[in-house]
Amino acid sequence: MIEFQDVRFTYDGQRYALNGVTTRIRPGEFVCVLGGNGSGKSTLAKHINALLVPDEGRVQVGQWDTADENLRYLIRSTAGMVFQNPDDQIVATLVENDVAFGPENLRVPADELRIRVEEALKTVGLSGFERNETNALSGGQKQRVAIAGVLAMKPQVLIFDEASAMIDPRGRTGLLRVIRQLNSQGLTIIMITHFMDEAALADRVLVMDDGRIVAEGTPGEVLTRAQELRRLHLDTPFPVTFSLACQDAGLPITTTLNTDALEEELCNLLLTR
């Protein structure tokens, strides 16, 4: 379990980037964190693997306190992070060498290292790319190599900090498929995003503003609160926007996140008229 206990953090000693954050993330949970620029969502993510530590309060990963310098190696091996720009994370010219970099530094034996590289590349759909040059890959492929490099370290938690922001729609679809597969295998997923369709896939959504968690719940509970989301300069998912437009036009439609449910309701409405 990951736990934030009344966490406060400031970069400049004046304004709090995190201001009294308290939340828990359960093992195997898929959590999306939403918020505008400067809301604190990336700062929250960096506290989970001890890239940042609280000025006040406490962050625990399992039973480990992230403020304990002696535990940071273990924490970062447990909670892997994938950043927005894969070029910031890729360190080798060949795919297999890049994926091997992390576990090699963990002193994983050569035989096991090969197995880990093969398994990680298979998981992200890049089997056969071992000898490809990393600089010749597409943005989506680079992001999957970055994920494979983290997976090869056998983490229990994967943190995606705006990891889909710089790739095209096709690459983003592939990335989401990989993320959902990893979550189904038991990995805890924490996704920092501004894409509402990504948040709709999560078990739980946290919305941040000015360093605080201002909304928390299932996607259905949070993403249908259109007025509140607009106030925070966040979009609403298309099914919600469309169902609200139908309501404004006088149609008795339920506000929903589910496209299939919306389609069925509209079809039933047409059949009864």
N, C-alpha and C positions, 0 to 999 in steps of 0.2 A: 504494500500500500504506500502511496505517496501522500504526505500530509503537510499542508501549510497551516501554521498556527500564528495568526495575527502578524503577518510578515509586512515589514516596511523596508523600503530600499530607496536610496537616492543616489544619482550619479554626481550631482553637483553640490550636495550638502544643503540644498534649499528645497527644491520641489521633489515630492515623493513620486517616483515612478511606480512603486507599489505602496499602497497605503491601507494597511490593515487587512491583508488578504488572508482569509481562512477557508480552506476547502480540502476535500479528500478525493483521491482517485483510487478506485479499487483495482486489484489485480485483474487483468484481462479486459478492462473497460476501454471503450473507444470514446474519447472526449475531444470535442472541438472547442477551441477558444476563439471567440470573435471579438472584434473591436476596431475602432478607427485608428488612424495613425497616432502614435503617442499615448494609446490607451493603457499600455503596460503588458500587452499580451506576449511579446517577445521577451521582455524582462522576466515574466513569469516562467517562460520555457527555460531560460538560461539558469534559473534557480534550481531546476529539477536535476540537472547533472553537474551542479556546483561550478559552472562557469562564473556565476555570481553567487554571493552568499548574503543573507539578510543583514541589514544594519540593526534591525530589531525583529524579534520573533524567531521562529524556527521552521526549517524545512527538513522533513525526514523522508528518506527513500528506504522503505522497509524499516529496519531498526536503526539505520545509520543517519546521523546528523550531518548535513552537508557542510556545516561550519567546521567540522573536525578535519583538519588538513591531512591527517593520517589515513582518512577513509576515502579521500577524493578519487584515488585510483580505482578503488572498488566501485564507487558510485558511478563513475564515468564508464566503467565496463558493463555496469548493469543498465544504465540509462543512456542509450546512444542517441545522437542528434544528427538530423539531416537538415542542412541549411537551404536558404532560398536559392543561392547560386552554386551549382555543383562544381564550378571551376574553383571555388574557394576551398573545396573539400578534396578534390582529386589531386594526388601528389605524384603519380607515376605515369609514364608514357604508354604502358601496356595495361590493358584491363586486368589481367590476372595479377600483375604486380601491385596494382592499386588496391584490389580487393584483399590481397594478402598483407598489406602494410600494417593494419591494425593488429590482427592476431599474431603477426610476426613479432611485433613489439611486446606482445604478451608472452613471448617465448613458447608459442605453440609448436610442438614437434613437426618436422617437415612432412611426415606421412599424413598426420591429421590436418595440417595446413592445406594440403592439396584437396582433401575431402571437403574442408570447410569452404574453400574457394568455389569448388564445383557445385556444392549444395546451394551456396548463396546466389551464384549466377543462375542456377536453375530456378530458384524461387522467384527471382525478378524477371525471368523470361529472357535471359541473355546467355543461355548455353551455346557454346560455339563461338563466343566473342572473346575467348581468353586471350588470343594473340592480336586482337584489334587494337589500334592506337586510340587512346582516349580522346585525343584532339580531333579525331575524324568522326566522332559520334554526334548524333543529334542531341538537342537539349534534353529530351525525354530519356534517351538512352544514358546520357551522362548522369542524370538524376537517379536512374536505376542502378548504375554502377556505384554511386555514393551510398545508396541504401544497402547494396550487397556488401560493401566494405564495412558497414556497421553491423550487418547481420552475421558476418564471419566472426565477429567478436562475441557472438552468442549473448546478446543483451536480453533482458526481460521486458524492457520498456523502450519504445521508439518514439522520439519527439520529432515532429516535422514542423520546422519554423518557416512558414510560407513556402514550402517546398515545391508547390505547383505554380507559383506566381510567374515564373519566367519561362514556362514551357507552353507549347501550343495545345489547342483543345484535344487533339488526338493523343499527345503525350500525357496530358492530364488524365484522360480516361484510363490509359494504361497504368499510370501511377496509382490511381484510386483503386483499380482492380487488385494491384499488388498489396496495397495497404489493407484492403478488406480481407484478403487471403491471409495475411500475417495476423490480423486480429482474430480470424476464425481459428488459427492455430494456437491461440492463447496469449499472444503478445499484447501487452498494454500499449495502446496507441494514444498519443496526445498530438493533436493537429492544430497548429496555429494557422488560421486561414481568413480570407475575406470573401470566399466563395460560398454562397448559401447552399448550393447543391451538395457541397462537401459536408457542410454542417448537418444537413438533413440525414446523412447516412450514419451519424454518430449515435451512441447510446445516450450521451448527455452533452449539453451545450452550456458553456460559460460565456457570458457577455461582459466585457470589461470596458470601463470608461474612467479616465482620470485616475488610474492606478487602483481602482476598486472593482470587485465583481458586483455588477448591478442586476444581473439576471442569471438564473441557473435552473436547469430542468431538462426534460426530454426535448428533442427537436419540436415535437408537437406542441409542447407547453410554451416554448420560447419563441420559435420562429413564426408563429401566427400572431404575435403581438406587434402588429404592423405600425401602429402609432409610436410605440416606444422605440422600435428599431429605426424608424425615420428620424426620430429625435436624436438618435445616436449616429446619424448619417450612415446607416447600414441599409442595404437593400432588403427586400422581402423576396422569398423564393417565388418563382413564377406561379405555381398552383395557388399560393396564398393571394398574390396580386390579382390573378384572374378571378378567383372566387369572390374577392372583395368587390371587384368591378361588377360582377354579376349581381351581387347584393345591392350595389348602388343603382343598378338598372331595374331593381324590383324583383329579381328572381330569388326564390327561397333556396339558396345554395349554402351549404355548410362551409365555413372557413377550414381549409384542409391543406396539408403538405403533400398529400398523396395524389399523384396525377391520375392513376387508375380509378381511385374513388371519385375524383372530380368528374372524370369522363362518364362513369356509370351514373352518377347523379344527374348529369346533364341529359344523358340518353333517356333516363326514366322520366325526367321532366318533360322532354319532347313527346314521349309516348303518351303521356297523360293529358296533353293539350290538343 
